[in-house]
Amino acid sequence: MLQKSLGTGSDVIIYDLEDSVAPSPEDKANARANLKKFLREADIGPNSPHITVRVNDISTPYFEEDIKEILSNIKVGGVVLAKTHAAEDLDVLSNALREAPLAEVRAFPVEIIPSLESARAMWNLRDIAAWKSKHEPRLGGELKALMFACEDYCADTSIIRTPARKELLFTRSQLVIAAKAFGLDVVDMVCIQYKDKDYLRDECIDGRQLGFTGKQAIHPSQVPIIQSTFVPTPEEILRAAKILKGLKNAHISEAKGAIGIDGEMIDAPMLKQAEQIIAIAEAANLTIPNV
């Protein structure tokens, strides 16, 4: 199962030591040992998915061993901290990363992704998004993204999740705004209807329209739909290419700051959006038309 995960086509693989493992000390220790052995032996190279591990939260007796045994492997490039409630939780994680075996030999910082699962987390969202390690990033880690754990959040807040998702609009929008304010990626909730591809696609479109940069998958069959949805459509790419060319020509030849394209008035903010679309398309190796 662990070996198969490397072939799912995901950009990031998150190995979970928290909720997917039974809460007994024996089960936690076995899961940790199995993952440690797999990561030690696995052929993980530059073309492999980015390896991240979801560790048990700082209030558990398992957190320190998770960091010591798993994050000491330099193949692990990121850590998801379950049940992050406050910026101080990230200080605890950063201190543990600093003390982990082989921390000194890391060439790059461990990417830290707090999993936001509670009302307290949302109340402290600004401080979490603004957090920086008190250590050198290469040793204490660096905040990379915010992640929304919807089911835990609904359980904590008594929100009743519905297919329309309107009850989560405020929370999800807050997450996106906080992430963008501090230059972070922001990862949307899992779609628990993993066999319903149409529902998954609709939820992906909704997340992208809100500004999320990616989405969690709980089954390999979800990966292609998520990846194909969180990139610009051919129509969006064509429009962006027209905007870039049209405004470039207008700036050079006519000294204009705004132009009309296909019945739309285009100016500087739309230029910025177009540049972002083309950048994402290029990163995803999508075709950029000549216009």
C-alpha positions as CSV (number, residue, x, y, z in Angstrom):
1,M,0.0,0.0,0.0
2,L,2.8,2.5,0.9
3,Q,4.7,1.6,-2.2
4,K,1.6,2.1,-4.4
5,S,1.1,5.6,-3.1
6,L,4.1,6.8,-5.0
7,G,2.4,6.0,-8.3
8,T,-0.9,7.9,-7.7
9,G,0.3,10.9,-9.7
10,S,-0.3,13.2,-6.8
11,D,1.8,16.3,-6.4
12,V,2.1,15.7,-2.7
13,I,1.7,12.5,-0.7
14,I,0.7,12.9,2.9
15,Y,1.3,9.8,5.1
16,D,-1.0,10.0,8.1
17,L,0.1,8.9,11.5
18,E,-3.0,10.5,13.2
19,D,-6.6,9.7,12.6
20,S,-6.1,6.9,10.1
21,V,-4.2,5.0,12.8
22,A,-6.0,3.4,15.8
23,P,-5.3,5.4,19.0
24,S,-3.6,2.6,21.0
25,P,0.1,3.0,21.7
26,E,0.9,-0.3,20.0
27,D,-0.9,0.7,16.8
28,K,0.7,4.1,16.8
29,A,4.2,2.6,17.3
30,N,3.7,0.0,14.6
31,A,2.4,2.6,12.1
32,R,5.4,4.8,12.8
33,A,7.9,1.9,12.5
34,N,6.3,0.8,9.2
35,L,6.5,4.2,7.7
36,K,10.0,4.7,8.9
37,K,11.1,1.5,7.2
38,F,9.3,2.3,4.0
39,L,10.8,5.8,3.7
40,R,14.3,4.5,4.5
41,E,14.1,1.9,1.7
42,A,11.9,3.8,-0.9
43,D,13.4,5.1,-4.1
44,I,12.3,8.7,-3.8
45,G,13.9,11.0,-6.3
46,P,13.4,14.5,-7.9
47,N,10.5,13.3,-10.0
48,S,8.7,11.6,-7.1
49,P,5.8,13.3,-5.3
50,H,6.7,15.6,-2.5
51,I,6.7,13.6,0.7
52,T,4.8,15.0,3.7
53,V,3.8,13.4,7.0
54,R,0.8,14.2,9.1
55,V,1.9,13.8,12.7
56,N,-0.1,13.5,15.9
57,D,-1.0,16.8,17.6
58,I,1.3,18.3,20.3
59,S,-1.0,17.3,23.1
60,T,-0.6,13.6,22.5
61,P,2.2,11.3,23.8
62,Y,3.0,10.4,20.2
63,F,4.0,13.7,18.8
64,E,7.6,13.8,19.9
65,E,8.3,10.2,18.6
66,D,6.7,11.1,15.3
67,I,9.1,14.0,14.8
68,K,12.1,12.1,16.1
69,E,11.6,8.9,14.1
70,I,10.1,10.3,10.8
71,L,11.2,13.9,10.3
72,S,14.8,12.8,10.8
73,N,14.5,11.3,7.3
74,I,15.6,14.0,4.9
75,K,13.3,12.4,2.2
76,V,10.4,13.9,4.2
77,G,10.0,17.5,2.9
78,G,6.9,18.6,4.8
79,V,4.9,18.0,8.0
80,V,1.2,18.5,8.6
81,L,0.5,19.4,12.2
82,A,-2.9,17.9,13.1
83,K,-5.2,20.0,15.3
84,T,-3.3,23.3,15.1
85,H,-5.2,25.6,17.4
86,A,-2.8,28.5,17.8
87,A,0.5,29.9,16.6
88,E,2.1,28.6,19.8
89,D,1.5,25.1,18.6
90,L,3.7,25.8,15.6
91,D,6.5,27.0,18.0
92,V,6.3,23.5,19.7
93,L,6.6,21.8,16.3
94,S,9.5,24.1,15.2
95,N,11.4,23.4,18.4
96,A,10.9,19.7,17.8
97,L,12.1,19.9,14.2
98,R,15.2,21.8,15.4
99,E,16.1,19.0,17.9
100,A,15.3,16.1,15.5
101,P,18.2,13.9,14.5
102,L,20.0,15.0,11.3
103,A,18.3,18.4,11.4
104,E,21.7,20.0,10.7
105,V,22.2,18.2,7.4
106,R,19.0,19.4,5.8
107,A,19.6,21.6,2.8
108,F,16.1,23.1,2.7
109,P,13.5,23.9,5.4
110,V,10.8,21.4,6.3
111,E,7.5,22.8,4.9
112,I,5.0,23.3,7.7
113,I,1.3,22.9,7.0
114,P,-1.0,23.5,10.0
115,S,-4.3,21.6,9.8
116,L,-7.0,23.9,10.9
117,E,-9.8,21.9,12.5
118,S,-11.5,24.0,15.3
119,A,-13.2,27.2,16.2
120,R,-10.0,28.1,18.2
121,A,-7.9,27.7,15.0
122,M,-10.2,30.1,13.1
123,W,-10.3,32.6,16.0
124,N,-6.4,32.6,15.9
125,L,-6.2,32.4,12.1
126,R,-4.3,35.7,11.6
127,D,-1.5,34.7,14.1
128,I,-1.2,31.2,12.6
129,A,-0.9,32.6,9.1
130,A,1.6,35.2,10.2
131,W,3.8,32.7,12.1
132,K,7.5,32.4,11.5
133,S,10.0,30.1,13.2
134,K,12.2,31.5,15.9
135,H,15.0,29.3,14.5
136,E,16.7,29.5,11.1
137,P,14.1,28.1,8.6
138,R,16.4,25.3,7.5
139,L,16.4,24.0,11.0
140,G,13.0,25.1,12.4
141,G,10.9,24.8,9.3
142,E,9.0,27.2,7.2
143,L,5.2,27.8,6.9
144,K,4.1,26.7,3.5
145,A,0.3,26.5,3.4
146,L,-2.9,26.4,5.4
147,M,-5.1,23.2,5.3
148,F,-8.8,23.0,6.1
149,A,-9.9,19.8,7.9
150,C,-13.6,20.2,7.4
151,E,-15.0,17.1,9.2
152,D,-13.2,17.9,12.4
153,Y,-14.2,21.6,12.1
154,C,-17.8,20.7,11.8
155,A,-17.6,18.3,14.7
156,D,-16.1,21.1,16.8
157,T,-18.5,23.8,15.8
158,S,-21.7,21.8,15.4
159,I,-22.0,23.0,11.8
160,I,-24.1,20.6,9.7
161,R,-22.3,19.9,6.4
162,T,-24.6,19.9,3.4
163,P,-24.0,19.2,-0.3
164,A,-24.5,23.0,-1.0
165,R,-21.5,23.9,1.3
166,K,-23.0,27.3,2.1
167,E,-22.5,26.7,5.8
168,L,-18.8,26.6,5.1
169,L,-18.5,29.6,2.8
170,F,-17.5,32.1,5.5
171,T,-14.8,29.8,7.0
172,R,-13.3,28.8,3.7
173,S,-13.2,32.4,2.5
174,Q,-11.5,33.4,5.7
175,L,-8.8,30.8,5.1
176,V,-8.2,31.9,1.6
177,I,-7.9,35.6,2.6
178,A,-5.5,34.8,5.4
179,A,-3.3,32.6,3.2
180,K,-3.1,35.1,0.4
181,A,-2.3,37.9,2.9
182,F,0.8,36.1,4.0
183,G,1.9,34.5,0.7
184,L,0.8,31.0,1.5
185,D,-0.8,28.2,-0.4
186,V,-4.2,27.1,0.9
187,V,-5.6,23.5,0.6
188,D,-9.3,22.8,0.6
189,M,-11.2,20.1,2.4
190,V,-11.5,16.5,1.4
191,C,-14.5,15.4,-0.6
192,I,-15.9,12.4,1.3
193,Q,-18.1,11.3,-1.6
194,Y,-15.1,9.7,-3.2
195,K,-17.2,7.6,-5.7
196,D,-19.2,10.5,-7.0
197,K,-17.0,12.1,-9.6
198,D,-19.5,14.8,-10.6
199,Y,-19.9,16.0,-7.0
200,L,-16.1,16.0,-6.6
201,R,-15.7,18.1,-9.8
202,D,-18.3,20.5,-8.6
203,E,-16.6,20.8,-5.2
204,C,-13.2,21.4,-6.9
205,I,-14.6,24.1,-9.1
206,D,-16.2,25.7,-6.1
207,G,-12.8,25.6,-4.2
208,R,-10.9,27.0,-7.1
209,Q,-13.4,29.9,-7.6
210,L,-13.0,30.7,-3.9
211,G,-9.2,31.0,-4.3
212,F,-7.9,27.7,-3.0
213,T,-4.7,26.5,-4.6
214,G,-5.3,22.8,-4.1
215,K,-7.4,20.1,-2.6
216,Q,-6.9,17.1,-0.4
217,A,-7.7,13.6,-1.9
218,I,-8.7,10.6,0.2
219,H,-8.7,8.1,-2.7
220,P,-6.4,7.8,-5.7
221,S,-9.4,8.0,-8.1
222,Q,-9.9,11.6,-7.0
223,V,-6.4,12.8,-8.1
224,P,-7.0,13.2,-11.8
225,I,-10.2,15.3,-11.3
226,I,-8.5,17.5,-8.7
227,Q,-5.5,18.1,-10.8
228,S,-7.4,18.9,-13.9
229,T,-9.8,21.3,-12.1
230,F,-7.2,23.3,-10.2
231,V,-5.6,24.6,-13.4
232,P,-6.9,27.1,-15.9
233,T,-9.3,26.0,-18.5
234,P,-8.3,26.3,-22.2
235,E,-10.8,29.2,-22.4
236,E,-9.2,31.0,-19.5
237,I,-5.7,30.5,-20.9
238,L,-6.8,31.9,-24.3
239,R,-8.4,35.0,-22.7
240,A,-5.3,35.5,-20.6
241,A,-3.0,35.3,-23.6
242,K,-5.1,37.9,-25.4
243,I,-5.0,40.2,-22.5
244,L,-1.2,40.0,-22.2
245,K,-0.7,40.6,-25.8
246,G,-3.3,43.3,-26.1
247,L,-2.1,45.3,-23.1
248,K,1.5,44.9,-24.1
249,N,0.8,46.3,-27.6
250,A,-1.3,49.1,-26.1
251,H,1.4,50.1,-23.7
252,I,4.0,50.2,-26.4
253,S,2.2,51.7,-29.3
254,E,-0.6,53.8,-27.9
255,A,0.4,54.5,-24.3
256,K,-3.0,53.2,-23.1
257,G,-3.6,51.7,-19.7
258,A,-6.9,50.0,-20.7
259,I,-8.2,48.3,-23.8
260,G,-11.3,46.5,-24.9
261,I,-11.1,42.8,-25.7
262,D,-14.1,40.7,-26.7
263,G,-16.5,43.2,-25.3
264,E,-14.7,43.5,-21.9
265,M,-12.8,46.6,-20.6
266,I,-9.3,45.3,-19.6
267,D,-7.0,47.2,-17.3
268,A,-4.2,46.6,-14.8
269,P,-6.0,44.3,-12.3
270,M,-7.1,42.0,-15.1
271,L,-3.5,42.1,-16.4
272,K,-2.3,40.7,-13.0
273,Q,-5.0,38.0,-13.2
274,A,-3.9,37.1,-16.7
275,E,-0.3,36.8,-15.7
276,Q,-1.2,34.5,-12.8
277,I,-3.2,32.3,-15.1
278,I,-0.4,32.0,-17.6
279,A,2.1,31.3,-14.9
280,I,0.0,28.4,-13.5
281,A,-0.6,27.1,-17.0
282,E,3.2,27.1,-17.7
283,A,3.9,25.4,-14.4
284,A,1.4,22.7,-15.3
285,N,2.9,22.3,-18.8
286,L,-0.4,23.3,-20.5
287,T,-0.5,24.7,-24.0
288,I,-0.3,28.5,-24.3
289,P,-1.8,29.6,-27.6
290,N,-0.1,32.1,-29.9
291,V,-2.5,35.0,-30.4
